[in-house]
Amino acid sequence: MSKRVARFWNKGGVGIAIAALALAVGGVVLLEAPGHAVPSPGGGGGPFAGADDARPIAPASGTRASLSGPSLDGHFALAEGAVLAAGTRRVLAELRFNASTDARPSDARQPVALALVMDISGSMSGDKIVQARTAVQQMIERMHGDDHVAVILYDHEVQVLQPLARVGAVRRELVSRLSYVDARGGTVIPPALEAGAQALEQAPPHLVRRVVLLSDGQDGSGVPLPVLAENLRGRAGRGIAASALGIGADYDERFMTTVADAGRGNYAFMAGGAPLAAFLRRELDEAAQTVVDGLAATVTLPSGWRLRHAHGAEADGRAGTITLAFGPLAAGDTRRAVLDLEVDAGAPGELGALAASARYRTVADRRDHRVESDRIAVRAVATEAEIAASRDESIYGETWATVVDAAQAEAVEAWRRGDVTTARQISQGNAQQLRAVAAAAPAAAPRMTSQIAELETDQRNFDLLAPTSEAGRAYGLGSNAARHARARR
């Protein structure tokens, strides 16, 4: 392994494994793929001020502790409960939450308020604008009469085509007006997002609220991305999530992923306009089946522990605590985050205990909840055998799979820069890590084998595709969409 690649692994860089060449040539990559799976090189405030009825938590067992409450099942878990003494050691942790499918009858749905923010800039001309307006029309036809909808159009300026209104009152006229929407002008996205969010501020309080951004271009507004992200976080904290769909191979990937991450919504890549209807249908169905809203978690660290990276959710780590925002969950939905931690281990003995808590609101009754896990102790030990005895093979495989998915993005980025040699070196190093995971955790071996096959597909694509070609750009965008999917689910 080159010094450059070794430095990358020592820093714990970010990446993804790409599923197949099909990602490069079309289709939608949604945030629904499950996570995949590497052994440690070193051995080894929510949105609500209070809670009404935290459920008793079962005692922790080994490296896992329950983190469950009404309509929500979850856990806080460590990959290993021990590290080698005398050195800086890495510890991986997972937070996982599942929204109950029993929280609402299968035939029940939550009324929703959707603000569709639709790109009509010149680059959307032709088939893309036709497919976009058809998909929006179909979605409006599927909405219930008591749902609310707003439609915001933007090019170099913002037009409110439909202020927020009951679907039953505007459906026929709105579908007709959408038929005349055409592409023109430039692209200014933040004012359009603001208009969509402002529309939803007027929605009845019992509705699930979501902004859905559709774009195929680069923002020309000049608004700094951190300013936009902070605005989206504030809206999400008040119950207005934001999802983003990037269309084609030329949109601003960083902008669109920031919208989805800061807005606690979904992100998808779509090579062409045809699958847009499926994305909008998913957004509508997911919003209508929302069970939990405003989910956020806090992890308390012992003195001397540090957060290196968080995968799957935005994290703020300071003063011994890590806060993570997850947002809404539909019935049966899963959200997870992996924390890459480190601690300076001295002589064998206790290194402290970690614990987590979560705050959220159940949508059906608008009640706030807070749940806490038991504490999970970590100790420094003298032998690798003691570490192996403390290992949770399932969590070990899942968390290291996420770290490797993160590392693979560096390979893809190197390829996008035209540095195929470095891309191959990083990818080969990732495969070595996965084989080591399989050896250390036999229960995770089948998953590791599957992920290694994906890395080998990546390496073939590095040779087959020119990164500046349309297929190459689509491949890079698709790979990063897959990374988001596996980190979060």
Residue pairs with C-beta under 8 A, 6 or more apart in sequence:
1 9
1 425
1 428
1 429
1 432
2 422
2 425
4 422
4 425
5 422
5 425
5 426
5 429
8 407
8 410
8 426
9 41
9 407
9 429
9 433
10 41
12 90
12 308
12 309
12 340
12 403
12 406
12 407
13 406
13 407
13 409
13 410
14 309
14 311
14 406
14 407
14 409
14 410
14 483
15 404
15 405
15 406
15 407
15 408
15 409
15 410
15 411
15 412
15 413
15 426
15 430
15 483
16 405
16 406
16 408
16 409
16 412
16 479
16 480
16 482
16 483
16 486
17 36
17 404
17 405
17 408
17 430
17 451
17 454
17 455
17 458
17 482
17 486
18 408
18 412
18 454
18 457
18 458
18 461
18 475
18 478
18 479
18 482
19 33
19 454
19 457
19 482
20 454
20 457
21 457
21 460
21 461
21 464
21 465
21 475
23 29
23 474
23 475
23 478
23 479
23 481
23 482
24 461
24 465
24 471
24 472
24 474
24 475
24 478
25 271
25 471
25 474
26 271
26 272
26 474
27 270
27 271
27 275
27 478
28 268
28 269
28 270
28 275
28 278
28 279
29 268
29 269
29 270
29 478
29 481
29 482
29 485
30 266
30 268
30 279
30 282
30 481
30 485
31 260
31 266
31 267
31 268
31 481
31 484
31 485
31 488
31 489
32 485
32 489
33 482
33 485
33 486
33 489
34 486
34 489
35 336
35 338
35 398
35 401
35 402
35 405
35 486
35 487
35 489
36 401
36 402
36 404
36 405
36 447
36 450
36 451
36 454
36 486
37 397
37 398
37 399
37 400
37 401
37 402
37 404
37 434
37 437
37 444
37 447
37 448
37 451
38 400
38 401
38 403
38 404
38 430
38 433
38 434
38 436
38 437
39 396
39 400
39 433
39 436
39 437
39 440
40 80
40 83
40 89
40 90
40 91
40 92
40 400
41 90
42 83
42 84
42 87
42 88
42 89
42 90
42 342
43 83
43 84
43 87
43 89
43 384
43 387
44 80
44 82
44 83
44 84
44 89
44 90
44 91
44 387
45 296
45 298
45 323
45 359
46 294
46 295
46 296
46 297
46 298
46 323
46 325
46 358
46 359
46 360
46 370
47 237
47 294
47 296
47 325
47 359
47 361
48 294
48 359
48 360
48 361
48 368
48 370
50 368
50 370
51 359
51 368
51 369
51 370
51 371
52 367
52 368
52 369
53 70
53 367
53 369
54 69
54 369
54 370
54 371
54 372
55 68
55 69
55 70
55 371
57 65
57 66
57 67
57 68
57 371
57 372
57 373
57 374
58 66
58 374
59 374
60 66
60 373
60 374
60 375
60 376
62 81
62 390
62 392
63 77
63 78
63 79
63 80
63 81
63 376
63 390
63 391
63 392
63 395
64 75
64 76
64 77
64 78
64 376
64 392
64 395
65 75
65 76
65 77
65 355
65 356
65 373
65 374
65 375
65 376
66 74
66 75
66 373
66 374
67 74
67 75
67 76
67 95
67 97
67 297
67 356
67 357
67 358
67 371
67 372
67 373
68 74
68 75
68 371
69 358
69 360
69 369
69 370
69 371
70 103
70 362
70 367
70 369
71 99
71 100
71 103
71 291
71 292
71 362
71 364
72 97
72 98
72 99
72 100
72 291
72 292
72 295
72 329
72 358
72 360
72 369
72 371
73 97
73 98
73 100
74 95
74 96
74 97
74 98
74 358
74 371
75 94
75 95
75 96
75 373
76 93
76 94
76 95
76 299
76 354
76 355
76 356
76 373
76 376
77 93
77 94
77 96
77 376
77 392
77 395
78 91
78 92
78 93
78 94
78 354
78 376
78 378
78 392
78 395
79 91
79 92
79 93
79 94
79 391
79 392
79 395
79 396
79 399
79 400
80 91
80 92
80 387
80 390
80 391
80 392
80 396
81 376
81 377
81 378
81 379
81 390
81 391
82 378
82 379
82 380
82 381
82 386
82 387
82 389
82 390
83 89
83 90
83 91
83 343
83 345
83 351
83 378
83 379
83 380
83 381
83 387
84 345
84 380
84 381
84 382
84 384
84 387
85 345
85 346
85 347
85 348
85 349
85 380
85 381
85 382
86 345
86 346
86 347
86 380
87 344
87 345
88 342
88 343
88 344
88 345
89 342
89 343
89 344
89 345
89 380
90 308
90 340
90 341
90 342
91 305
91 341
91 342
91 343
91 378
92 338
92 339
92 340
92 341
92 395
92 396
92 399
92 400
92 403
93 299
93 338
93 339
93 341
93 354
93 399
94 336
94 337
94 338
94 339
94 395
94 398
94 399
95 297
95 299
95 313
95 324
95 336
95 337
95 339
95 356
96 334
96 335
96 336
97 292
97 295
97 297
97 326
97 329
97 334
97 335
97 336
97 358
98 329
98 332
98 333
98 334
99 291
99 292
99 329
99 330
99 331
99 332
99 333
99 334
100 291
100 331
101 331
101 332
103 291
103 331
103 362
103 364
104 110
104 289
104 291
104 331
104 364
109 144
109 288
109 289
110 207
110 208
110 287
110 288
110 289
110 290
110 363
110 364
111 144
111 146
111 147
111 148
111 204
111 206
111 207
111 208
111 288
112 143
112 147
112 148
112 207
112 208
112 209
112 210
112 284
112 287
112 288
112 290
113 147
113 148
113 149
113 150
113 164
113 200
113 203
113 204
113 207
113 208
113 209
113 210
114 143
114 147
114 148
114 149
114 150
114 209
114 210
114 211
114 212
114 283
114 284
114 287
115 149
115 150
115 151
115 152
115 164
115 195
115 196
115 197
115 199
115 200
115 209
115 210
115 211
115 212
116 136
116 139
116 149
116 150
116 151
116 152
116 196
116 212
116 214
116 280
117 152
117 154
117 189
117 192
117 193
117 195
117 196
117 211
117 212
117 213
117 214
118 132
118 133
118 136
118 151
118 152
118 153
118 154
118 181
118 214
119 132
119 154
119 155
119 187
119 189
119 214
119 215
119 216
119 217
119 247
120 129
120 153
120 154
120 155
120 181
120 182
120 183
120 184
120 185
121 154
121 155
121 156
121 183
121 184
121 185
121 186
121 187
121 216
121 217
122 155
122 183
122 184
122 185
122 186
123 183
123 187
123 216
123 217
123 248
123 250
124 132
124 183
124 216
124 217
124 247
125 182
125 183
125 184
126 183
127 272
127 273
128 183
128 216
128 247
128 248
128 272
128 273
129 181
129 182
129 183
130 273
131 272
131 273
131 274
131 276
132 214
132 247
132 273
132 276
133 178
133 179
133 181
134 277
135 273
135 276
135 277
135 279
135 280
136 151
136 178
136 280
137 175
137 178
137 179
138 277
138 280
138 281
139 277
139 280
139 281
139 284
140 149
140 167
140 171
140 174
140 175
140 178
141 171
141 175
142 281
142 284
143 149
143 167
143 171
143 284
144 167
144 168
144 288
145 166
145 167
145 168
145 171
146 166
146 167
146 168
147 166
147 167
147 207
147 288
148 164
148 165
148 166
148 167
148 203
148 204
148 207
149 162
149 164
149 165
149 167
149 170
149 174
150 160
150 162
150 163
150 164
150 165
150 196
150 199
150 200
151 160
151 161
151 162
151 174
151 178
152 158
152 159
152 160
152 161
152 192
152 195
152 196
152 199
153 159
153 160
153 161
153 181
153 192
154 187
154 188
154 189
154 191
154 192
155 183
155 184
155 185
155 186
155 187
155 188
156 185
156 186
156 187
156 188
156 220
157 185
157 188
158 188
158 191
158 192
158 195
160 195
160 199
161 174
161 177
161 178
161 181
162 170
162 174
162 177
163 199
164 199
164 200
164 202
164 203
186 220
187 215
187 217
187 218
187 219
187 220
188 219
188 220
188 221
189 213
189 215
189 219
189 221
189 255
190 219
190 221
190 223
190 228
190 231
191 221
192 213
193 211
193 213
193 228
193 232
193 242
193 259
194 231
196 211
196 213
197 211
197 235
197 240
197 242
200 209
200 210
200 211
200 240
201 240
203 209
205 366
206 366
208 287
208 288
208 290
208 293
208 328
208 363
209 239
209 240
209 241
210 240
210 241
210 242
210 243
210 265
210 283
210 287
211 235
211 240
211 241
211 242
211 243
211 263
211 265
212 242
212 243
212 244
212 245
212 265
212 280
212 283
213 242
213 243
213 244
213 245
213 256
213 259
214 245
214 247
214 276
215 244
215 245
215 246
215 247
215 251
215 256
216 246
216 247
216 248
216 250
216 251
217 250
217 251
217 252
218 250
218 251
218 252
218 255
219 252
219 255
225 254
225 255
225 258
228 258
228 259
228 262
229 258
229 261
229 262
230 262
232 242
232 258
232 259
232 262
232 263
233 262
233 263
233 314
233 325
235 242
235 263
236 242
236 262
236 263
236 264
236 265
236 325
236 327
237 294
237 325
239 293
239 294
240 263
241 263
241 264
241 265
241 327
241 328
242 259
242 260
242 262
242 263
242 264
242 265
243 259
243 260
243 263
243 265
243 266
243 267
243 268
243 283
244 256
244 257
244 259
244 260
244 263
244 265
244 266
244 267
244 268
245 256
245 267
245 268
245 270
245 276
245 279
246 253
246 256
246 267
246 268
246 269
246 270
246 477
246 481
247 270
247 272
247 273
247 276
248 270
248 271
248 272
249 271
249 470
249 473
249 474
249 477
250 473
251 477
253 476
253 477
253 480
256 267
257 267
257 480
257 484
259 265
259 267
260 266
260 267
260 484
261 267
261 314
262 314
263 327
264 325
264 326
264 327
264 328
265 327
266 282
266 283
266 286
267 481
267 484
268 279
268 481
269 474
269 477
269 478
269 480
269 481
270 276
270 279
271 474
271 478
285 330
286 330
286 333
287 328
287 330
289 330
289 331
289 332
290 328
290 329
290 330
290 331
290 363
291 329
291 330
291 331
291 333
291 362
291 363
291 364
292 328
292 329
292 360
292 361
292 362
292 363
293 327
293 328
293 360
293 361
293 363
294 327
294 328
294 359
294 360
294 361
295 325
295 326
295 327
295 328
295 329
295 335
295 358
295 359
295 360
296 323
296 324
296 325
296 326
296 358
296 359
296 360
297 323
297 324
297 326
297 337
297 356
297 357
297 358
297 359
298 321
298 322
298 323
298 324
298 356
298 357
298 358
299 321
299 322
299 324
299 339
299 354
299 355
299 356
300 320
300 321
300 354
300 355
300 356
300 357
301 307
301 320
301 321
301 322
301 341
301 352
301 354
302 320
302 343
302 351
302 352
302 353
302 354
302 378
303 320
303 352
304 343
304 344
304 351
304 352
305 320
305 341
305 342
305 343
305 352
305 354
306 317
306 341
306 342
306 343
307 315
307 317
307 322
307 339
307 340
307 341
308 340
308 341
308 342
309 339
309 340
309 406
310 317
310 322
310 324
310 337
310 338
310 339
310 340
311 337
311 338
311 340
311 402
311 403
311 405
311 406
311 487
312 335
312 336
312 337
312 338
312 402
312 487
312 488
313 324
313 325
313 326
313 335
313 337
313 488
314 324
314 325
315 322
315 323
315 324
315 337
315 339
316 322
316 323
316 324
317 323
322 339
324 337
326 335
326 337
327 335
329 335
334 489
335 488
335 489
336 487
336 488
336 489
337 487
337 488
338 398
338 399
338 402
338 403
338 487
340 403
343 351
343 378
345 351
345 380
346 380
347 380
348 379
348 380
348 381
348 382
349 379
349 380
350 377
350 378
350 379
350 380
351 378
351 379
351 380
352 377
352 378
353 375
353 376
353 377
353 378
354 375
354 376
354 378
355 372
355 373
355 374
355 375
355 376
356 372
356 373
357 370
357 371
357 372
357 373
358 370
358 371
359 368
359 369
359 370
360 368
360 369
361 367
361 368
361 369
362 369
381 387
381 390
388 440
391 440
391 441
393 441
393 442
393 443
393 444
394 443
394 444
396 437
396 440
396 441
396 444
397 437
397 441
397 443
397 444
397 447
397 448
398 444
400 433
400 437
401 434
401 437
401 444
401 447
401 448
401 451
401 486
402 486
402 487
404 430
404 433
404 434
404 451
405 451
405 483
405 486
405 487
406 483
406 487
407 426
407 429
407 430
407 433
408 426
408 427
408 430
408 455
408 458
408 479
408 483
409 479
409 480
409 483
410 426
411 422
411 423
411 424
411 426
411 427
411 430
411 458
411 462
412 423
412 458
412 476
412 479
412 480
414 420
414 422
414 423
414 426
415 423
415 462
415 467
415 476
416 467
416 472
416 476
417 467
418 467
420 462
420 463
423 459
423 462
424 459
424 462
427 455
427 458
427 459
427 462
428 459
430 455
431 452
431 455
431 456
434 448
434 451
434 452
434 455
435 448
435 452
437 444
437 448
438 444
438 445
438 448
438 449
458 479
461 475
465 471
465 472
465 475
466 472
467 473
467 475
467 476
